[in-house]
Amino acid sequence: MTAAVMASDGSYDPVISKLITSLKESEGLSDEQDLGFLQNLLQSKELNALVNVHSKVAKINKDDRIAPLLSSSMQVLLETLELLAPRCHISPLCREIFHLLQTPHLQSVLFAHDAIAQKDFYPHLPEIPVEVDEDEETIKIVQLVKSNEPLGATIKTDEETGKIIIARIMHGGAADRSGLIHVGDEVIEVNNINVEGKTPGDVLQILQNSEGTITFKLVPSDGKLDQRESKVRVKAYFDYEPENDPYIPCKEAGLGFVRGDILHIVSQDDSYWWQARKEGEKTTRAGLIPSRALQERRILHERTAKEPNGEAKTENDDFDRELIATYEEVAKLYPRPGVFRPIVLIGAPGIGRNELKRRLVARDPEKYKSPVPYTTRSMRPGEVAGREYLFVTREKMEADIAAGKFIEYGEYKGHLYGTSGESVKSIVNAGCVCVLSPHYQALKTLRTAQLKPYIVHIRPPPTFESLKQTRTKARAKSTFDETNSRGFTDDEFQEMIKSDERINFLYGHFCDDEILNGDLTEAFEKLVELAAKSESEPLWAPTSWVQ
């Protein structure tokens, strides 16, 4: 027999040497073919390498063994990006680090590190079933300490058996943290009071009257549902007040929010009631919110509801044609060097969005640019082709409109006007910030993953009196008058307010921010601030824009 494979330091590995010695002593007792196989295996380079690695790892002192310093490096990276973003335009070093941390290779390494640190590679094995006699039920007794915090669980009556069962467990609540109560568990007793034949309201009354420790006697459900939190974030497109919702299973478990809030949807197991937290509130208990399907049903019901006289409650046909606004899945959209999001200003006619656009472009003409609109009218004295307008024939423009080349267009006094999508893309591709002030209906064409616009709603002061006062003080001229030689009329102020309310109702949820244009100087300063924000900070955007 040849000598045993030596270890890397020149000595024989003691384990392999011992095995080979044992084989020599067994030569007369075992099959020669088997012995030959074992000898070849023990002398193989592959086995020797594995043994060497094992030996080195085993020699590491127990107190000095390798362990991850943290298991959330990707979260740290995202937090670092948010801290660096506002400083990128000041410090070249910050800008370099900001772009380095966004490289896919570095993020992939950190993602793999976190998976290993969290031991996420381990298989999730099913629990060992408890063997019981067929005539016996497994009973578990769970004790929770009652405090000012809700228990974080809801109950219901099973439609088939009439028994009280756990309907849902709120993520982060006391029941969830205990790890002892699960969806589907049957409630037998609460504080030694049998709940057979009682309603969920009766059980809740028992809980409310209990002090100190609450003891549940439960029959475990057949299987445990996955309670791991999802990573879905959504932007809310409506206001919600659980205390005013007659259909919520438990008002105390509800989560209120307003339009524009970012919600972390931690569970969508229930088709009617999701569990969510407001983004950033990681330590709080999740609350119930209506699911997308439930909210869509409610909105459709409201739209089709009839007044006593038979007329629909909705005021105009446009609303019925709009998409039902409930939630939109979002993710953080990080700035890209040299690629700027178009800034889109929408608002009521006469509100001042065109003047704000003009001022922003004039502030830095090399950076901020507006596309030159197309028109079919004739060139007027003093105009230059390509400066005020691009002049084309009606036939040409109608053909381009039919081909979908215009993001917005309209007809005024027999002439067509419009902005082409290609002109917007050319400004973006040139490394400039495209500034637009289109009709609000153009959002249907502009709000795409290709353009990723930053949309700002320019709004009037909240009342007729304040609107009239600010325009009179500024000696503003009516934009409804072609000569621009007179002030706004009261009817025009009323129309401005009504139009703004309609825009906010139909499209306000699509806006990233809004500016109240009472004082033009203050409104412009706010616009400059938001423009810088869109260029330097990671902002929430539709998930499809990020992928």
C-alpha positions, 0 to 999 in steps of 0.5 A: 500500500502506498503512503497516506496523503500528507497534510499541507504542512508536510505531516500525515493527517492523523485521521487518514493515517489512522484509517489506513492503519485500520485497513491494513489490519483488516486486509485478511478480513475484508473483500480485496475489492472493497479495500482497494476502493477505500484506499483510492478514496483515502489517497485522493486529492479531493478528500485530502483537500476537504480534510485540510479545510475541515482541520483548519476551521476546527482549529479556530478558537471558539471565541474567535470564530468567524461571525457576521458583524451585521445581517442587514448590510443592504438596508445600511446601504440604502440608508447611506444612499439617502444620506449621501443624495442631498450632498452629491451636488456639493462634494465630488467624493460624495457623488463618487461614493453615491454612484459606487454604492449603486453598482449591481456587483457591489449590491449583489455581494451585500445581498449574498452576505445578508442571505448567509448572515441570516442563514436564509439558505437553510431549508424551511422544514415542516413541523413534526406532527403531534401524534394524538389519539383519534378521539382526543384533541390537542389543546394548548394553553397560552398566556399573554400579559394584558397592557395598553397595547391591543392583543393584535388578533381578530376572531370570527365565527366559523360559518360551518361549525359555529366555533370561534376561531382566530381570523388574523394575527396582526404583524408586530402585535402581542399575539404575533410576538408570542409566536403561540397563537396562529390563524385558524386556532379554535378558541375554547376558553378565555380566562376559564370562561367557555366560549361555546355558543358565544359571538365574537362580540361576547369574547371581546367583552370578556377580554375587555373585562379581563385584567393582568394575565389573559389565558387562552385555551386553544385547539391548534389549527391544522397548519400554520400560515406563513407569517413572514412580512412581504416587502411590498410598498404602495402609495395610497390614492385615497384617504382612509379613517377606520373609525368611520368604516362600518365594515372593518372587522375591528376598528381598534385594529385599523390603520388610518392614512391620507392620500399620498402616504407610503404604506408597507403592506406586510400581509395580503393573506386576506382578500378583503383586509390587508395588514400594513404599516406606514413606511418608516414605522418599523416598530409599530404593530401593523393595522388593517386597511381595505384591500385593493379589491375591496376599495375598488368595489366601494368606489364602483358602488359609490359611482353607480349609486343613485340619488332619489331623483335617479341622477348619478352622484358623479358630476361628469362623464370624465370621472367614470372613464378614469382608472379606479385610484386605490393603491399603486406599488412603488419603490425608491427611484435613485437619481442617475448621473447625467439623466434627469427626470422631466419636470411636469407642471400641471394646473388650472388655466391662469394659475401661473404654471407657464410663468413658473416654467419660463422663470425656471428655464431663464434661471439656467438656460443650459440646464433647463429647457422646454420643447418647442411646440408645433403649430399649423398656423402661419408664422407671424411678423417677428417670429422665428421658425424653431424658436416660438413654434415649429410650423408644419402643415395641417396634413403633416400634423394630423398624420403625426397625431394619428401615429401617436407622436404627440404627448399633447395637442389641441385646436384653437381658432382653427389651428392645431398646437401640440408637443411631440414626444420625440422633442421631450426625449431629445432634451432628456438624452442631451443631459438637460432637464425638460420642463413642461406645462401641459394640459393635465390630460397629457399625464396619460401619455407622459407618465411612463417608465421611459420618461419617469416625470416628476409631476408638480401640481400648481394650485391656487390659494384655498379661497376665492377671496385669497386668490383674488387678493393675491392677483390684485396685489400682483397686478396680474393680467388675465391669461384668458384675454389674448391682448393680456391687457386686463386683470382677471374677472370674478368669473375667471377666478371662480373657474380657476378654483373649480378647474383646480378642484377637478384636476386634483380629484381626477389626477392629484394622486399622480402628482409627486408634490404641489406648490401653492401659488399665492406669491409668485416669488415664493412659488418659484423658490419652492419650484427650484427646491423641488427641481433640486430634490428630483435631481439628487434624492431617491424618491418613491415612484411606480415599481415598473419605473425602477425595474 
